Amino acid sequence: MASLPPNSTLDDASGPGTHARSAYAASAAPVPSWWAQRSGRNSRGGTSLGLGLVTLYLSFLVLIPLGAVVWKSQSNGWSAFWHQVTTPEAWDALKLTLTISVGVALFNLAMGTVIAWVLVRDDFPGKGVVELFIDLPFALPTIVAGVVLLSLYGPRSPAHVNIAFTRTAITVALLFVTLPFVVRTVQPVLIELDRDMEAAAASLGASPFLIARRIILPNLVPAMLTGTGLAFARAIGEFGSVSLLSGNLPFRTEVSAVNIYNQIQSDNPVGAATQSTVLLVIAFVVLFALDRLKRWGVHRG
C-alpha cells in the first residue's frame, strides 16, 4: 500500500472534488450562536420600528380623524344621533345614495370585467390610449369631471342630450368616477391566469361556457368582488361631480355627500358628523364583508 509523502496533507491526497467538498462543508457549517442572536435582535427591532411608524402614520392620517368624526356624531347622545339620521331630508338623501351606488357598483362589476377581459385577451389599435382613459378618473379632480359631463350632457349639450339635475346625471357621474376600480383589480388576475388550463379543458371537449364557469370565474370572483366593493365605497362618498350635475334638489337629486356639505353650511356640524359616520360604517361593513368572503374563498380553494 502506497504511503503518503511526508509533507502531504489529507487534502492533497483526496483527489478531484476536494475543494468543492470543502466549500460545501464550509457553507453547511452552523451559524455561530452570537450571529444568530444578533440577527434575530435586528430583525425584531426592524419589525417593531416599521410597525411603530406605520401605526403612527395611520393614526394621525386615518384613525384619529375618523375617531373624531364618530365622537362628534354622538356628542349629543345616541337619541340625537338617530334623530339626525332619520330627518326626512337626510334619510331620503341616504336612500338615494345607496340605491344609485348599488346599481353603479353592479354595472361596474359587469362592464369592468368585460373591459379587463378585452384589454388582456385582445389586441387592437389604440389599446394604450384606452388604458390611459381608464386611469383618467383616478387623476382627474372630480369637480373637473362634473364640468366635463355637464358640458356634454347639460342644457348646452353638443349632442342635444340634457340629463342635468336628474338622477340619471348622478348615475353617469358615479359611473365615471368609479370606472377604474373593477378593471384594475380584475386585470392583473387575468394576466396571471394560466391559459394552459383553458387549452387543456378545451382539448378534452369542454365548451367555452363550461371553461368560463369552472376555470376562469372561480379565479376572478375574489378580484371582481373587491373591485365592486371599492366602487361602491367610492360612489357613496362622491361629492365633486355630483354637486354640479345633480342640482342638489332636496328629496329629488340630493345625495348624502351634498347633504353633509349643506349641514356644514347650515352650522350643524353634529348632523354632518352623524351622516358621515353612517357612510363610514356602511363602507367599512361592505369592505370587511368582502375581505372575509375573499379570505374564505382562498382557504376553501
N, C-alpha and C positions, 0 to 999 in steps of 0.2 A: 504494500500500500504506500503510495507516494506521500511524502510528508511535505508540509508547507515550508516555504523559505523562512529563515529565522526572523527577518524583519517584516514579514507579511502580516496582514490582519485578516479577520474573517470576511470583511467587505471585499478584500482583494480576491478572495477565493470563492466568493459566492456566485460569480459568473454573471451573465447578462440579466438585466432587470433588477440588479441590486439597488441602483439609485432610485428607480421607480417605486420599489417596495419601501425604501427608506423614506421617500417623500410621502407615500400613503400613510406610513406609520406616524410620521410627524403630524400630518393633517388629522389623523384619527386620535391623536393624543388628547386626553381630557383637558378641558379648560381649567386653568387654576382657579381655586375657590375664591381668591381675593378678587379676580377679574369678574367672575360671575356675580359676586355680591355687589361690586361697583356698578356693573351694567344694570343689574336689577334696580339699584337705587336711582340711577339716572333715568331709567325707563319710567319708574313710578313717579319720579319728580317731574319729568317732562309731561306725563299724562295729567298729573294734578295741576300743573301750571296751565296747560292748554284748556283743561276743563274749567278752571277758575276764570280764565279770560273769556271763554265762550259764555259762561254763566253771567259774568258781569256785563258783557256786551248785550246779551239778550235781555237782561233785567232792565237796563237803562233804556233800551230801544223798544222793547215789546212789553215785558211783563209789568213794569211799573206804570206805564201809561194806560195799559188795559185795566190794571187793577184800580187805577184812579177813576176811570170811567165807570167801572162796576160799583165802586164805593159811592161815587156821586149819585148814581142812579137810585140807590136805596137810602140816601141820606135823610129822606123824609118818612122812611118806613116802607114796608112791603105793600101796605094797602095803597099808599100814594103811588108806588111803583106800578101796581096793577091798574090803577086809575089812569095813569099817563099812557099805558099801553093800549087801553081799551077806549080811549076817547074816539068818537066817530071818525074824525079825520085821520088820526094815527092808525087806527085799525083798518080803515079802508086802504090807506097807503101801503100798509104791510101786506094785506091780502093781494093787492095788485102787484106788488114787488115779487112776492113768492110765486104767484101764478105765472107771470111772464118769465121769471128766471127759470122755473122748472121747464117750461116749454122751450126756452132758448137752450138750456143745457141738453135736453133730449135731442133737439135738432142738431146741435153741435156733435153729439155722440154719433149720429148717423153720418152727417156730411164731413165731419172732421176725420172719421175713419176712412171714408171714401177718398178724401183728398190725400191723406197719408199714403193710402194704397197706390194711388196714381203716381205720386211723387217717387215712391220707392220702386214700383214694378214697371213703370212705363218711362220711355224716353221720348221726348218731343221738343220741338224748337221753343225756346223761351222758358225752359224749365227753371233756370236760375232766376229769372225775373219773377216767376210765380213764388219761388221760395222767399224772395225779398218782400213781396206783397203780404205774404202770410205773417212775417215778423213785424210788419209795419205797425199794427196796433200796439205792440209792445213798446215801440219807440215814440209813437206819436202821442202828444198830450190829448187827452180825451175831449177837452174843450175844442181843440182844433178839429177833431173828428166830428164833433157836433156841428161846427161851422161848415165843414165839407158836406156832411149829409143834409144839412138844411139848405145849402146851395143847390144840391142835386134834387132833393125831394121836397122842397119848400114851396112857398107861393110863387117864386120866380124860377121854378124848375125848368131847365132847358129841355127836359124830357116830358114836360107837361104832366108830371106826376106829383101831386101835392098830398103828402101824408102828414104834414107838420101838425103838431098839437093833437095827435091821436095816439091810441095805444099801439097801433101799427108802427108808428115812428119810434116808440120806446123799444119795441121788439127789434127793429132794424138796428138801432143804436147798440143794443146789448149784443146782438149777433156780431156786429163789427168788432167790439172791444174784446169779445171772448173767443174770436175765431181761432187764435193760435193754440189754445190750451190742449184740446184733444189731438190736434195734428202733431204737435211737438212732443206729446207723450207717447203716441202710438207709433210714430215714425221710427224711432230708434229700435223698438221691439221688432218691427217688420224688417229692418235692415239686418238684425242679428238672427232672424228666424232661419232655421236650417231648411233650405229648399229641397235638399235631397230627400227629406221625409215626404214631401209632397210628390216628388217624382216617383218614389218607391210605391206610395199608395196608388198613384195613377197607373203604374205598371201592373199593379195587382187588380186593376179593374174598378177602383173607387171612382165615383162620379165627382165632378167639381164641387157639388153641394156637400157631399159627404166629407171631402177633404177639408172644406172650409169649416164644417161643423165639428169635426173630430180632431183636426190638427191645428188649423190656423186660429180659430176663435178661442180655444182654451188658452193659448199663449197671449192673445191680445186683450182678453177681457180685463185683467188687472189694470193695464195701462189705459184702456178705454174708460173704466170706472174712475180712475184717478183724474184723468183729463176732464171728465164730466163734472166731478166734484169741484175741481178748481174753477171750471167755467161757471158753475152755479154760485160759488162763493164770490167770484168776481162780479157776477151780474147783480147780486143783491146789494152790493156796495157802490155801484156805479153812480156817479154824480154829473161829471162834466158834460158829456154828450147828451145825456137825458135832460139836463136842465135847460138846454137850448131847444131840443126837438119836442119835448112833451108839452110845453106851455105851462106846466105846473098848475093845472087846474084842479082844485080840491074835489075829491070824490069822482074824478074822471081820469086825469092823467098824472096825478101827483104820486111819486114813488117815495119810499121811506127815506132815501138819502136826501131828497129835496125837502121833505117834511122836517127832517132833523135840522137842516140849514135854516128853515123858516122858524123853528123853535129857538134857535140861537138868536136870530134876528128879532124875535119877539121877547127876548130877555127871559127865556125859560130854559136855562141850562140843565135843570133836572130832567125835564121832558126830553131834551135832546140826548142826554146821557142814558135815559131809560130805553129809548128806541135804539140807540147804538148798542146797548147791552143785549137787547133782543136779537139784533142782527148778528152780533158776535157769537152768541150762544148757538144760534141756528147754524152758522158757518162752521163752528167748532164741532158740533154734533155730526154734521154731514161728513166732514173730513175725517173725524175719528172713526165713524162707522165704515167709511170706505177703506181706511187704513186697516181696520180689523178684518174686513172682508178680504182684502188683498193678502194679508198675512195668513188667513185661514186657507185661501186658495193655494198659496205657496206650500204650506205644510201638508195640505191634502194631496198636492201633486207629488 
